[in-house]
Amino acid sequence: MSTITATTPSGAEATSVTASGKTAEKALSASEMGDRFLKLLVTQLKNQDPMNPMDNAQLTSQMAQINTVSGIEKLNESVKSLSGQHLQAQAVQGAAMIGRQAWVEGDRLVAAGGVARGGFELSASASSVKIEVVGPGERVLDTVDLRAQGAGRGSFQWNVPSSVDPATLSFRVVAKAGTAAVGSTSYSIDTVSSVSTGPNGLTVGLARLGETEFSKVKAVAGSDRPAS
């Protein structure tokens, strides 16, 4: 008696179907695989030994295999469709970001019109917060005293002297509660100039920092004040 074996594809396309000891390999869709399976099954049932018919459990098992493959393909198609819809929704939302200020984790101090702006986030309230503006060679050019600050996000600005190249600027946050250091995260603030979609999802183009993944944008604001 001939047998039928349907195996789950490797890489979603490879299929092995064996009938009467002969093997054929071909890239098949779930629909094509189902049609081939049914044809082979009907042929097998017609030619089986009447005195030794196929066991019901064996028949059920073979039907379950082809249904599983078909179900997986349909699930994959649904996931791809949902992913595409999600990306389109992100692109629509991203378009509204153009011209606004994006907060990206980093210590680069971005300047525009002679004014550099940066952001930070404190893990707890601090009685003293100072921003060290750093130039080439890790030299501290100036210190911005923000005094006491509560936990959460804050921003600052610094007027860039004409003798300083804005592209060389970075900053450090020094926050303390009494004599104890307070944890902080630094954010570069730059203007969103473009939004695009690609194989890796949504990408945001920043005026001076260049392209960055949408997931790396932690906040967006229309002014120097951070988004909540």
C-alpha positions as a printed NumPy array, in Angstrom:
array([[ 0.   ,  0.   ,  0.   ],
       [ 1.373,  3.461, -0.892],
       [ 1.828,  6.071,  1.82 ],
       [ 1.592,  9.832,  1.901],
       [ 3.897, 12.014,  3.974],
       [ 3.508, 15.785,  4.238],
       [ 6.26 , 17.625,  6.064],
       [ 6.23 , 21.201,  7.339],
       [ 8.304, 23.39 ,  4.968],
       [11.771, 24.574,  5.913],
       [11.977, 28.278,  5.102],
       [ 8.234, 28.275,  4.291],
       [ 8.587, 26.715,  0.807],
       [10.364, 23.333,  0.704],
       [ 7.904, 20.435,  0.523],
       [ 8.45 , 16.691,  0.355],
       [ 5.642, 14.436, -0.86 ],
       [ 6.217, 10.688, -1.164],
       [ 3.887,  8.365, -3.071],
       [ 4.729,  4.727, -3.851],
       [ 8.335,  5.325, -2.866],
       [ 8.812,  8.302, -5.277],
       [ 9.822, 11.732, -3.935],
       [ 9.1  , 15.094, -5.571],
       [10.365, 18.443, -4.249],
       [ 8.806, 21.676, -5.343],
       [ 7.999, 25.083, -3.893],
       [ 4.253, 24.934, -3.254],
       [ 1.713, 27.264, -1.744],
       [-0.61 , 25.983,  0.948],
       [-3.44 , 25.784, -1.602],
       [-1.357, 23.796, -4.113],
       [-0.09 , 21.554, -1.363],
       [-3.645, 20.898, -0.21 ],
       [-4.813, 19.982, -3.737],
       [-1.882, 17.611, -4.254],
       [-2.457, 16.029, -0.875],
       [-6.13 , 15.386, -1.565],
       [-5.401, 13.853, -4.983],
       [-2.825, 11.504, -3.498],
       [-5.133, 10.655, -0.61 ],
       [-8.038,  9.789, -2.944],
       [-5.694,  7.632, -5.08 ],
       [-4.449,  5.867, -1.963],
       [-7.98 ,  5.194, -0.717],
       [-9.048,  3.822, -4.11 ],
       [-6.111,  1.435, -4.279],
       [-5.885,  0.331, -0.679],
       [-6.294, -3.289,  0.34 ],
       [-9.988, -3.787,  1.242],
       [-8.911, -6.373,  3.813],
       [-6.489, -3.926,  5.394],
       [-7.914, -0.407,  5.003],
       [-6.165,  2.706,  6.256],
       [-6.529,  3.245,  9.969],
       [-8.755,  6.215, 10.929],
       [-6.05 ,  7.568, 13.224],
       [-3.534,  7.515, 10.364],
       [-5.944,  9.346,  8.06 ],
       [-6.691, 11.955, 10.722],
       [-2.974, 12.477, 11.345],
       [-2.245, 13.108,  7.652],
       [-5.167, 15.552,  7.38 ],
       [-3.902, 17.41 , 10.448],
       [-0.439, 17.799,  8.906],
       [-1.688, 19.552,  5.785],
       [-4.087, 21.731,  7.805],
       [-1.209, 22.813, 10.038],
       [ 0.907, 23.881,  7.052],
       [-2.014, 25.773,  5.535],
       [-2.782, 27.462,  8.844],
       [ 0.814, 28.6  ,  9.3  ],
       [ 0.909, 30.172,  5.838],
       [-2.35 , 32.026,  6.452],
       [-1.061, 33.226,  9.838],
       [ 2.146, 34.514,  8.229],
       [ 0.123, 36.412,  5.623],
       [-1.991, 37.991,  8.382],
       [ 1.091, 39.035, 10.358],
       [ 2.669, 40.608,  7.249],
       [-0.527, 42.529,  6.562],
       [-0.725, 43.825, 10.137],
       [ 2.952, 44.829, 10.06 ],
       [ 2.401, 46.787,  6.865],
       [-0.616, 48.593,  8.324],
       [ 1.349, 49.417, 11.499],
       [ 4.24 , 50.854,  9.463],
       [ 1.84 , 53.021,  7.443],
       [ 0.278, 54.322, 10.656],
       [ 3.746, 55.138, 12.001],
       [ 4.59 , 57.028,  8.808],
       [ 1.445, 59.159,  9.146],
       [ 2.305, 59.925, 12.778],
       [ 5.921, 60.586, 11.845],
       [ 4.964, 63.203,  9.251],
       [ 3.537, 65.321, 12.065],
       [ 7.012, 65.357, 13.674],
       [ 8.665, 67.329, 10.854],
       [ 9.87 , 70.714, 12.113],
       [ 9.587, 69.7  , 15.759],
       [12.323, 68.985, 18.311],
       [13.26 , 65.307, 18.787],
       [15.011, 64.048, 21.917],
       [17.54 , 61.3  , 21.219],
       [19.698, 59.723, 23.919],
       [23.254, 61.059, 23.632],
       [25.617, 63.829, 24.782],
       [25.987, 65.723, 21.492],
       [25.172, 69.403, 21.989],
       [23.295, 70.554, 18.891],
       [23.415, 74.236, 17.967],
       [21.233, 76.316, 15.642],
       [21.367, 80.077, 15.173],
       [24.189, 80.406, 17.691],
       [22.253, 78.669, 20.471],
       [22.987, 75.105, 21.612],
       [20.286, 73.051, 23.287],
       [20.393, 69.819, 25.256],
       [18.179, 67.765, 27.518],
       [18.469, 65.456, 30.492],
       [16.413, 63.191, 32.723],
       [17.03 , 62.793, 36.463],
       [16.245, 59.55 , 38.269],
       [15.447, 61.503, 41.459],
       [15.192, 65.069, 42.721],
       [18.502, 66.927, 42.944],
       [19.484, 69.907, 45.064],
       [22.14 , 70.87 , 42.513],
       [22.261, 70.322, 38.757],
       [25.087, 71.64 , 36.602],
       [25.737, 71.186, 32.901],
       [29.347, 71.057, 31.779],
       [29.759, 72.205, 28.173],
       [32.637, 70.211, 26.691],
       [34.727, 71.135, 23.66 ],
       [37.633, 69.523, 21.793],
       [40.019, 67.48 , 23.906],
       [37.367, 67.02 , 26.632],
       [38.013, 70.58 , 27.77 ],
       [35.186, 72.131, 29.826],
       [34.309, 75.415, 28.108],
       [31.589, 76.563, 30.458],
       [29.222, 75.432, 33.214],
       [25.46 , 76.073, 33.211],
       [24.056, 76.113, 36.758],
       [20.445, 74.908, 36.822],
       [20.29 , 74.78 , 40.639],
       [17.684, 72.432, 42.151],
       [15.649, 70.22 , 39.799],
       [12.915, 67.666, 40.344],
       [12.997, 64.106, 39.051],
       [12.192, 63.744, 35.351],
       [13.162, 65.633, 32.202],
       [14.587, 69.097, 31.864],
       [16.378, 71.145, 29.201],
       [18.938, 73.918, 28.93 ],
       [20.526, 76.184, 26.34 ],
       [23.939, 77.757, 25.87 ],
       [24.997, 80.636, 23.655],
       [27.832, 79.449, 21.413],
       [30.735, 81.928, 21.058],
       [31.725, 82.739, 17.478],
       [35.183, 81.277, 18.169],
       [33.759, 77.802, 18.933],
       [32.842, 75.227, 16.283],
       [29.326, 73.988, 17.229],
       [30.04 , 70.59 , 15.674],
       [32.644, 69.886, 18.393],
       [30.354, 70.43 , 21.383],
       [29.092, 67.859, 23.874],
       [27.916, 68.065, 27.472],
       [27.865, 66.311, 30.839],
       [25.191, 66.403, 33.55 ],
       [26.423, 66.674, 37.141],
       [23.491, 66.201, 39.517],
       [23.638, 65.829, 43.309],
       [21.28 , 65.507, 46.245],
       [23.437, 66.975, 48.993],
       [26.741, 65.188, 48.504],
       [25.239, 62.092, 46.848],
       [25.259, 61.774, 43.047],
       [21.903, 61.538, 41.277],
       [21.594, 59.329, 38.194],
       [20.895, 61.097, 34.914],
       [20.44 , 60.46 , 31.191],
       [21.624, 62.941, 28.56 ],
       [19.6  , 63.779, 25.435],
       [20.601, 65.513, 22.222],
       [17.853, 67.755, 20.862],
       [17.594, 68.238, 17.112],
       [14.999, 69.308, 14.546],
       [13.172, 66.613, 12.573],
       [13.674, 67.338,  8.867],
       [12.257, 64.166,  7.277],
       [10.528, 60.847,  7.941],
       [10.858, 57.736,  5.777],
       [10.009, 54.039,  5.817],
       [12.27 , 51.146,  4.845],
       [13.148, 47.51 ,  5.571],
       [14.058, 48.409,  9.164],
       [10.869, 50.355,  9.813],
       [10.398, 54.076, 10.314],
       [13.481, 56.321, 10.082],
       [13.644, 59.924, 11.261],
       [15.995, 62.377,  9.566],
       [17.458, 64.937, 11.984],
       [18.851, 68.23 , 10.696],
       [22.311, 67.84 , 12.243],
       [22.479, 64.354, 13.742],
       [21.405, 62.595, 10.538],
       [19.108, 59.581, 10.231],
       [18.082, 57.648, 13.304],
       [15.592, 54.885, 14.02 ],
       [12.168, 56.058, 15.155],
       [12.43 , 53.826, 18.228],
       [15.419, 55.884, 19.455],
       [13.385, 59.094, 19.626],
       [12.382, 59.344, 23.292],
       [10.354, 62.566, 23.15 ],
       [ 9.13 , 65.163, 20.652],
       [ 8.259, 68.776, 21.367],
       [ 7.382, 71.851, 19.364],
       [ 9.632, 74.002, 21.543],
       [12.608, 73.621, 23.877],
       [10.323, 72.217, 26.535],
       [10.349, 68.353, 26.491],
       [ 7.277, 66.314, 25.725],
       [ 5.751, 64.561, 28.704]])
